[in-house]
Amino acid sequence: MKCVFLFPSIHQVMRSEKLLKGAGIEVDLIPVPREISSDCGVAVEISLGSEERATQILGENRIPLLESYVRGPKGEFEKRR
């Protein structure tokens, strides 16, 4: 399963990607899924097992996280935060 993070701006997406990759977390940048938001944009997708560590890194670096979702086995999204 995967976890999807949404941020207020593309700048924060790019900064998050760099920080998380630097910490050894596998990161994919994906278009924000339509099931989550009709706004165009980019989201960060990571494995669910990395969610806690990634959230900690983002908090330590004062990167605001708007929302996070878990993508279930059938592709459905469940809001986490």
Secondary structure, 3 states (H helix, E strand, C coil): CEEEEECCCHHHHHHHHHHHHHCCCCCEEEECCCCCCCCCCEEEEEEHHHHHHHHHHHHHCCCCCCEEEEECCCCCEEECC
